[in-house]
Amino acid sequence: MTYLDSAYQAWMRMAPLRDARRRCKRFAYGRQWCEPAPGKEGRTEGEEAAASGHTPLTNNMIRQLVKCVIGTFRERLSDTDGVDYNQIGELDARMLEEFLISGCAIQRVSQQKRPGGSGVWVDNVSPDCFFVNDFRDPRGSDIRLIGMLHSMTRGELLMRFGADARALRTIRRGWGKDLTGDTGFAPLSAMSMLGQSESDGPADTPVSFFEAPPGRLRVIEVWTLESMPVLRCHDPLTAEAFLCPAEEAADLRRLNGRRSKAGVAQVVSVASATLRWHCRWLSPTGVEIAHYTSPYAHCSHPFAVKLYPLIDGEVHSLVEDIIDQQRHINRLITLIDHILSVSAKGALLFPTEAKPADISWSEIAERWARCGAVIPFDSRRTGCSPTQIVTAGENTTAFQLLDLNMRLFQQISGVSDALQGRLPTANTSAALYDSQIRSATTALRDLLDTFDSFRQARDRLMKSA
């Protein structure tokens, strides 16, 4: 099996996660009537509601909840970011938003030179452009394959990998006529040029593993953990122990030869093997355009990854837990709006027999709405007078259900009124209000601490990149 096949299999295993993410993202940003209508093939809930004479209404509680959790995180965020060109605080806030929506937090840490400066750069990676083998350890210690999809222009591809004539031939073999579709060296994109994937289309459009957006080329970055032969060495002169690649054995023999002639202690070596992360850059046809062993001091891949909660390898986000409550709230609001729209609101019952001959119906309606107006009518023929009907326009059961779902929404999410900063009632003491805030924070403690562990892993990568 080729490395491209292994990467594609890992990509396909993550398809359910990407589908769930797109669904959660739709609900988080207000597109909440796109669910398939039960028993109605090809129609959404919104289309079915409209066909029934209802106006689909959305009260986006999820978006407010996400913003409250991000606000809580911002309050906890320290102002001691050492690398200001990364804008780590802003990156992490957006990463937390992704974490709440999809349950995935993924960043790529690399040492690069960019227009903003030279040094360690951090990029948020979309789960739509990421793949990893099926792992179950929350720390990621059982990851053996990891990578992401890049979308590059012709100019970007040649700048990064076309260092010599041999490299150019390899690139042409990998992309062929696709290289001629992009004229000249297009302006460099700060994201795709420097290790960050770009959006491959509209928000709900699935990303293709093999095809990039128009005008760009798909490049696949694959990292694998591999066993490689090494020499475990010890230098008596410096008392230093180190690993030497097996292919450098000849250089080591020459060094020992010079030391032997000089009467100096030689380097002692023992053949062994170790695990090292290896990176390969591939074309969609499987042509390898570059490869290298991890150049970082941490000797690992450049990705910080946290999937939540990862029980038996499953990922379930905060937004996923409250989608059903949000849908029910929308249905009830739509129902109440329909009840109000069809309820009598000041309807006038005016007996036709009592209508004066010299007054039109439109004039009667106009006088009825005018303050102090007089409408003459003859009640001797009918024995009754005009009657105005005004109903409350409400359904007590619907309002009770709505109130119940609003409270369930807060209980399931753990984001209470206190955490959202809403004013307490007049009979709420300060001590009780502080207690409510602490309780609400406790409900989110696991989520926020998990994200903090992700940030700590990312910081370790930055220090040793």
C-alpha positions in Angstrom: 0.0 0.0 0.0 1.4 3.4 -1.0 1.5 6.4 1.3 -1.2 8.1 -0.8 -3.5 5.1 -0.3 -2.9 5.1 3.5 -3.6 8.8 3.6 -6.8 8.4 1.6 -8.0 5.6 3.9 -7.4 7.8 6.9 -9.3 10.6 5.1 -12.3 8.4 4.4 -12.4 7.1 8.0 -12.9 10.7 9.0 -15.9 11.3 6.7 -18.5 10.8 9.4 -16.7 13.4 11.5 -16.7 15.9 8.7 -20.4 15.3 8.0 -21.2 15.8 11.7 -19.1 19.0 11.7 -21.0 20.5 8.7 -24.3 19.8 10.4 -23.1 21.4 13.7 -21.7 24.4 11.8 -25.0 24.9 10.0 -26.8 25.1 13.4 -24.2 27.2 15.0 -24.5 29.9 12.3 -28.2 30.0 11.9 -29.0 27.6 9.1 -31.2 25.5 11.2 -34.1 24.4 8.9 -31.9 22.3 6.5 -32.6 19.0 8.2 -34.3 16.4 6.0 -38.1 16.3 6.8 -39.1 12.9 8.2 -41.0 10.9 5.6 -40.6 13.6 2.9 -37.9 12.5 0.5 -35.8 15.4 -0.8 -37.5 18.1 1.3 -36.1 19.9 4.3 -37.9 20.8 7.5 -38.0 24.4 6.4 -39.6 23.6 3.0 -42.1 21.3 4.7 -43.0 24.0 7.2 -43.4 26.6 4.4 -45.6 24.2 2.5 -47.8 23.8 5.5 -48.4 27.6 5.6 -46.0 28.3 8.4 -43.1 30.7 8.4 -39.9 28.9 9.6 -38.4 31.1 12.4 -35.0 30.7 14.0 -34.1 31.7 17.5 -30.3 30.9 17.4 -29.6 30.0 21.0 -26.5 28.0 20.0 -24.6 31.0 18.6 -25.2 32.9 21.8 -24.0 29.9 23.9 -20.8 29.6 21.8 -20.0 33.3 22.2 -20.5 33.0 26.0 -18.1 30.1 26.3 -15.5 32.0 24.2 -16.0 35.1 26.4 -15.4 32.9 29.5 -12.2 31.6 27.8 -11.1 35.2 26.9 -11.4 36.2 30.6 -9.1 33.3 31.6 -6.6 34.1 28.8 -3.4 35.6 30.0 -1.7 38.5 28.1 1.7 36.9 28.2 1.9 35.7 24.6 5.6 35.8 23.7 5.2 35.7 19.9 2.9 38.6 19.0 3.1 38.1 15.2 1.1 34.9 15.6 -1.7 36.7 17.5 -2.0 33.5 19.6 -5.0 34.9 21.6 -7.1 35.5 18.5 -6.0 32.1 17.0 -7.0 30.3 20.1 -10.3 32.0 20.4 -11.2 30.9 16.8 -9.8 27.5 17.6 -12.1 27.2 20.6 -15.0 28.1 18.5 -14.1 25.3 16.2 -13.7 23.0 19.2 -17.2 23.8 20.5 -18.7 23.3 17.1 -16.9 20.1 15.9 -15.1 18.8 18.9 -11.8 19.2 17.0 -8.8 21.4 17.8 -6.0 21.2 15.3 -3.0 23.6 14.8 0.1 23.3 12.7 3.4 24.6 14.2 6.3 25.2 11.9 9.6 27.2 11.6 9.3 29.5 8.6 10.0 32.8 7.0 6.9 34.8 6.2 6.1 38.3 5.3 5.1 38.9 8.9 8.5 37.7 10.2 10.8 34.7 10.5 10.3 32.3 13.3 7.8 29.8 14.7 4.4 30.1 13.1 1.1 28.6 14.2 -1.8 28.0 11.9 -5.4 26.8 12.6 -6.2 23.8 10.5 -9.7 23.0 9.4 -10.9 19.5 10.0 -12.1 19.5 6.4 -8.5 19.5 5.3 -7.1 17.2 8.0 -6.6 13.4 8.3 -5.2 11.1 10.9 -5.3 7.4 11.6 -7.9 5.9 13.9 -6.5 6.7 17.4 -8.0 6.4 20.9 -5.5 7.9 23.2 -6.5 11.5 24.2 -2.8 12.3 24.3 -2.4 11.1 20.7 0.4 8.7 21.6 -1.1 6.1 19.2 -1.0 8.3 16.2 1.0 6.7 13.4 -0.1 8.7 10.3 -1.2 12.3 10.2 -1.4 15.0 7.6 -3.4 17.7 5.7 -4.4 18.9 2.3 -3.0 22.0 0.8 -4.3 24.1 -2.1 -1.4 25.9 -3.9 -1.1 28.0 -7.0 1.5 27.0 -9.6 3.8 29.8 -8.4 3.6 28.6 -4.8 4.3 25.0 -5.8 7.4 25.9 -7.8 8.7 28.3 -5.2 8.5 25.6 -2.4 9.6 22.5 -4.3 11.1 23.5 -7.7 14.6 24.2 -6.4 16.4 22.5 -9.4 15.8 20.9 -12.7 15.3 17.4 -11.2 12.7 18.8 -8.8 10.9 20.5 -11.7 10.7 17.3 -13.7 9.2 15.6 -10.6 6.6 18.3 -10.3 5.7 18.1 -14.0 5.3 14.3 -13.6 3.0 14.8 -10.6 0.7 17.4 -12.1 1.3 17.3 -15.8 -1.0 19.6 -17.8 -2.5 21.0 -14.6 0.6 23.1 -14.3 -0.1 24.9 -17.5 -3.6 26.0 -16.3 -2.2 28.7 -14.1 -0.4 31.4 -15.9 2.7 33.0 -14.4 3.6 33.2 -10.7 0.3 34.1 -9.0 0.4 36.3 -5.9 1.4 34.2 -2.9 -1.3 33.3 -0.5 -0.2 33.7 3.1 -2.1 30.6 4.2 -1.4 28.0 1.5 2.1 29.1 0.9 3.0 28.6 4.5 1.3 25.5 5.7 -2.3 26.5 6.2 -5.1 25.1 4.1 -7.6 27.4 2.4 -11.3 26.9 2.1 -12.1 24.7 -0.9 -15.5 26.2 -1.6 -18.8 27.3 0.1 -19.3 26.5 3.7 -21.4 23.3 3.1 -19.4 22.0 0.1 -17.4 18.9 1.0 -13.7 19.1 0.4 -12.2 16.8 -2.2 -9.1 14.8 -1.3 -7.8 14.8 -4.9 -9.1 18.0 -6.4 -8.3 21.6 -5.3 -10.4 24.7 -6.0 -10.2 26.2 -9.5 -6.9 27.8 -10.2 -5.1 25.8 -7.5 -3.3 22.5 -7.2 -3.8 19.8 -4.6 -0.7 19.0 -2.5 -0.9 16.3 0.2 1.3 16.5 3.3 1.7 13.1 4.9 3.6 12.4 8.1 4.3 8.7 9.2 6.0 7.2 12.2 8.6 4.8 10.8 11.4 2.6 12.1 14.8 3.6 10.8 18.3 2.2 11.4 20.6 4.4 13.5 23.9 4.2 15.3 23.9 4.7 19.0 27.2 6.5 19.6 29.3 7.6 22.5 32.2 10.1 22.2 34.7 9.6 25.1 36.2 13.0 24.4 33.1 14.9 25.2 31.2 12.3 27.2 28.3 12.8 24.8 25.8 10.2 23.7 24.0 10.7 20.5 22.2 9.0 17.6 23.7 9.0 14.1 21.8 8.0 11.0 23.0 4.6 9.6 23.9 6.2 6.2 26.6 8.3 8.0 28.5 5.2 9.1 31.2 5.9 6.5 31.8 9.4 7.9 32.0 7.9 11.4 34.7 5.4 10.2 36.7 8.2 8.6 36.5 10.2 11.9 37.7 7.2 13.9 40.5 6.6 11.4 41.8 10.2 11.9 41.5 9.8 15.7 43.3 6.5 15.6 46.3 8.1 13.8 46.3 10.9 16.3 46.1 8.5 19.2 42.7 9.9 20.4 39.9 7.9 21.8 37.4 6.8 19.1 33.7 7.2 18.9 32.0 3.9 20.0 28.9 3.0 18.0 26.3 0.2 18.1 23.8 -0.5 15.4 20.2 0.0 16.5 16.8 1.1 15.3 14.5 3.9 16.4 11.1 5.5 15.5 11.2 8.7 13.6 8.5 10.9 12.0 9.0 11.2 8.3 7.2 13.8 6.0 6.3 13.3 2.4 4.7 15.8 0.0 2.6 14.1 -2.6 0.7 14.9 -5.7 -2.8 13.6 -6.2 -1.4 10.9 -8.5 1.0 9.7 -5.7 4.2 11.3 -7.1 6.5 12.2 -4.2 7.9 15.7 -4.7 9.8 16.0 -1.4 10.5 14.0 1.7 12.5 14.5 4.9 12.8 13.3 8.5 11.3 15.5 11.1 13.6 18.6 11.3 12.2 19.8 14.6 13.9 19.4 18.0 10.9 17.5 19.3 11.5 15.0 16.5 7.7 14.7 15.9 5.1 15.9 13.4 4.1 19.6 13.5 0.5 19.1 14.5 -1.2 19.7 17.8 -4.4 17.7 17.9 -7.2 17.4 20.4 -10.4 15.5 19.7 -13.2 15.6 22.4 -14.0 13.5 24.3 -12.5 10.6 22.3 -14.1 7.8 24.3 -13.7 4.7 22.2 -12.4 7.1 19.5 -15.7 9.0 19.2 -16.0 12.7 18.9 -19.0 14.6 20.2 -19.0 18.4 20.4 -20.9 20.7 22.7 -23.1 22.0 19.9 -24.0 18.4 18.9 -25.5 17.9 22.4 -28.0 20.7 22.1 -29.1 20.5 18.4 -32.3 18.6 19.2 -33.3 21.2 21.8 -32.6 24.0 19.3 -34.8 22.3 16.7 -37.6 21.9 19.2 -37.4 25.6 20.2 -37.6 26.6 16.6 -40.6 24.5 16.0 -42.4 25.9 19.1 -41.6 29.5 18.1 -42.9 28.8 14.6 -46.1 27.2 16.1 -46.7 30.1 18.4 -46.2 32.6 15.6 -48.7 30.7 13.5 -51.2 30.6 16.3 -50.8 34.4 16.7 -51.2 35.0 13.0 -54.5 33.1 12.7 -56.0 34.3 15.9 -58.7 37.0 15.9 -57.3 40.4 16.7 -60.0 43.0 16.9 -62.4 41.3 14.4 -65.7 43.1 14.2 -69.0 41.2 13.8 -71.5 43.7 12.3 -74.9 42.4 11.4 -75.7 43.2 7.8 -79.3 44.0 8.7 -78.1 46.7 11.1 -75.9 48.5 8.5 -77.3 52.0 7.6 -77.9 52.4 3.9 -75.9 55.7 3.7 -72.7 54.3 5.2 -70.3 52.0 3.4 -68.5 49.0 4.9 -65.1 50.7 4.5 -66.4 53.8 6.3 -67.8 51.7 9.1 -64.3 50.0 9.5 -62.6 53.4 9.5 -65.0 54.9 12.1 -64.6 51.8 14.3 -60.9 52.3 14.6 -61.2 56.1 15.1 -61.3 57.4 18.7 -64.6 59.1 19.5 -66.3 58.1 16.3 -70.1 57.4 16.1 -71.5 54.6 14.0 -75.3 54.6 13.7 -77.1 51.3 13.3 -80.7 50.0 13.6 -80.9 47.2 16.2 -84.7 46.9 16.0 -84.5 44.6 12.9 -81.9 42.3 14.4 -82.1 42.7 18.1 -78.3 42.6 18.4 -75.4 45.1 18.1 -72.0 45.0 16.5 -69.5 42.9 18.5 -65.7 43.1 18.5 -63.8 39.9 19.1 -60.3 39.9 20.6 -58.6 36.7 21.6 -55.4 36.3 23.6 -53.8 34.6 20.6 -51.9 32.2 22.7 -51.7 28.5 23.5 -50.8 27.9 27.1 -49.3 24.4 26.4 -47.1 25.7 23.6 -45.7 28.5 25.8 -45.1 26.0 28.7 -43.3 23.7 26.3 -41.2 26.6 25.0 -40.2 27.6 28.6 -39.3 23.9 29.4 -37.1 23.6 26.3 -35.3 26.9 27.1 -34.5 25.6 30.6 -33.4 22.2 29.2 -31.2 24.0 26.7 -29.3 25.7 29.6 -29.2 22.5 31.7 -27.8 20.4 28.9 -25.3 23.0 27.7 -24.2 24.1 31.2 -24.4 27.7 30.2 -26.8 29.4 32.6 -28.2 32.9 32.8 -25.5 33.8 35.3 -22.7 32.8 33.0 -24.3 34.7 30.1 -24.1 37.9 32.3 -27.9 38.4 32.5 -29.1 40.5 35.4 -30.4 38.5 38.4 -33.9 38.9 39.8 -34.4 41.4 42.6 -34.5 38.7 45.3 -31.2 37.1 44.2 -28.4 37.8 46.7 -24.9 38.6 45.5 -23.6 35.4 47.2 -26.2 33.3 45.4 -25.3 35.0 42.1 -21.6 34.3 42.6 -22.5 30.7 43.4 -24.5 30.4 40.2 -21.5 31.7 38.2 -19.1 29.2 39.8 -21.5 26.3 39.2 -21.9 27.3 35.6 -18.1 27.5 35.2 -17.8 24.0 36.8 -20.1 22.6 34.2 -17.7 23.8 31.5 -14.6 22.9 33.4 -13.9 19.7 31.6 -14.3 21.3 28.2 -12.1 24.3 28.9 -9.4 22.3 30.7 -9.3 19.9 27.7 -8.8 22.8 25.4 -6.1 24.2 27.8 -4.3 20.8 27.5 -4.3 21.3 23.8 -2.8 24.7 24.1 -0.1 23.4 26.4 0.8 20.7 23.8 0.9 23.4 21.1 3.2 25.5 23.3 5.6 22.6 23.7 5.8 22.3 20.0 6.5 26.0 19.6 9.3 25.9 22.1 11.1 23.0 20.3 10.2 23.8 16.7 
